[in-house]
Amino acid sequence: MGASLSPSLIEVIAAVIFAIAVIHTFSTRYFERLAHAQPEHAGLWHLLGEVEVVFGFWAMVLMVLVAFEIGTRGALAYLESRSFTEPAFVFVIMVMAGSRPILDIAGAVLQRVARVLPLASAMGYYFTVLSAGPLLGSFITEPAAMTLTALLLRGQFFGGNAPAKFMYGTLGVLFVNISIGGTLTSFAAPPVVMVAETWGWDSAFMMKVFGWKAACAVLVNAAGATFVFRAYLNELPPLKPALAKLETPGWIVAAYLAFVAGVVIASHHPVAFLALFLFFLGFSEAYKRHRGNLILREGLMVAFFLAGLVVLGGWQKWWLQPLLADMRPSVLFTGATLLTAITDNAALTYLGSLVQGLSDDFKYSLVAGAVTGGGLTVIANAPNPAGFALLKHNFEDGAISPLGLAAAATVPTLVAVAAFQLLPG
């Protein structure tokens, strides 16, 4: 199916820079150590030690080289040909979903669900957040679910003296569950959105072919993490009550929920959701005593990361698309899972959707593999940088080890592999 493409000089340069950027994401701790060793340049080294800065920084380097090669007009034309809807949406939904009224209502609902379970308070809530939170991503979008779930985990479980093994294990399950938990519908998971219209996949199809399998894997992963860390969870003090008394007026909570719903509905239309976001900022400023601290910095950093990935990823088609097209369906699932670890899974499925005459088995293997591998690295799935930015400060040196994340996500990923490969339908 694939055709050999002869890359241009710019495409080769872009591939090399992309590879450097990937290596850079695994080397951020080195720059943090440089910041301590060379205090006179600490600001620069701290900047390069931020994972969220990596792809934006190397995208800038690439565009400077492109401008020298084809001129500033050509460089600007390329930038204007890229879609930055996803980075803008992730920024907006992160800020809105991270506001206090949304967190309070989400925490209260999940605590009530947890009370039904025959588990101790902390264990029941931990299981509920790691399972219901990611599955909610099928309805409020994966970036919103990641933001909510990460903040709820941070508030209840990542403070104090939480052991590193617990935090990495939780992070691995969170990233994998978010990646597969958005496949119950056709509009919430970025790698599904990229192919749904082209291939005629609606939400009923997604639930029948992907969703129920993903839900099984999400529940197994959450239950497994709860079991493995049961000793630590049993030692935790009673949960902080969520909405023990409603300090925020109900109509303000309803307004926040309406803003979030409007942005989710308009998620593919940046003019609409950015306008709603501006109204949201004005409303939250008018009643700022109820909003809490908006996570504007974290949202901007994540958007910068994703925008850099969009710029760098646009030049990788010459080698990625033929590689995908030449794989047999039986091999494609594994190939897509592994490729997702070094590139955005939405970009992977989009490139696959451009190939003509694909079989149903090929389509299934591509998407299933892309979402299965979405928890292995921070760049594998668009919502991952959001969770990374919100939770990294709880880890040693304020940094998350990429190898630690990959190791922690391996078992949950294998559970997802089993669900998509062994369950019928």
Order of alpha helices (4+ residues) and beta strands (2+ residues): alpha-alpha-alpha-alpha-alpha-alpha-alpha-alpha-alpha-alpha-alpha-alpha-alpha-alpha-alpha-alpha-alpha-alpha-alpha-alpha-alpha-alpha-alpha
